[in-house]
Amino acid sequence: MSYKLLERAVILAKVEGAYGVDPVPVATDAIVVGLPDLSINGEKVERNATSATFSPFAHRIGIKDLEISFPVDIRGLGSAYGAAALPEISPLLRACSFGEVVDATPSSENVVYSPVSDAIESCTIYFYEDGILYKALGCRGDVEFTMESGKMAVANFTFQALYTKPADDALITPTYDDISVLPPIVFSGGLTIGAYSPIVSRLMLKMGNAMAKRLDVNNANGFREIIINDREPAGALDPEMDDLATKDFFQEWEDGTAQALAMQVGSVQYNKFDFACPKTVIDSLAMAEREKMRTLDLPLVLTRNTGDDELVLTFD
């Protein structure tokens, strides 16, 4: 009898050409991730039948799906971007309702990820875990970005997918993007909200995608696809308290003041990325402390400027 080690694991991800159709990820589609968390969900359909005894009848398993989540330390490609030279997390972002635009202008190449509200792509994820292969087809999901001072920026992904029964399969040897390109540390981020540069220890931004199933009696899983049918983009800051004459978060909360928020992680071309939120609004206020200094906990709502632009991520 063999045993399975959690950390002997590989994640491959590839965008699907058609929903739920396996594009067959290969070794070069590998992504460096933290420890994945997998759950297989099935609707327990009970038989609430009368009987001469209290003994229950056996249940059945109805609609089945799969959920997989994992963190990724965000890094650039380390070389010029292009149509076939994309950030490591490209397929994951696209399955989280981001559109992808590549600018291949020589010496200033970049890739911009902005929200989309239709034609949302999906991806297939292969999760190899020490001799077992879990295939997650039709993945769509959500992502939360965390930037903490002195640490690497992290994208925490959660996907829902069609259920496929796992199978024995040898652990693949991954071919990662250049591993000498290390994720940049969150230093000198130039974080601003409005025209103000707060002193914060952490910034969080998330898409807040809402997912649902398209039920279908003609489908083997009982539903046709996972869809993203709404989103509530949000964020959070923990600024030190300043003189109100300098920055009055209280008045801005009362007034519902919309302010641009921006931050950069990294400083080396092709291994740096920028977050831009054109109109953030303070959702609520709470008093807090850090190292015996007064701080605020500020949940943020990320709102539109012209639409599909409330959270833009640029690799350049």
Secondary structure, DSSP 8 states (H G I E B T S, - for coil): -----TTSEEEEEEE-SSTT------GGGEE--S--EEEEEEEEE------SSS-----EEEEEEEEEEEEEE----SS--BTTB--TTHHHHHTTTEEEEEE--TTS-EEEEEE-SSS---EEEEEEETTEEEEEEEEEEEEEEEEETTSB-EEEEEEEEE----EE--------S-TTS---BS-S---EETTB----SEEEEE--EEEEEEE-TTSTTSEEEEEEEEE--EEEE--B---TTT--HHHHHHHT--EEEEEEE--STTS-EEEEEEEEEE---EEEEETTEEEEEEEEEEE-SSSS-SSEEEE-
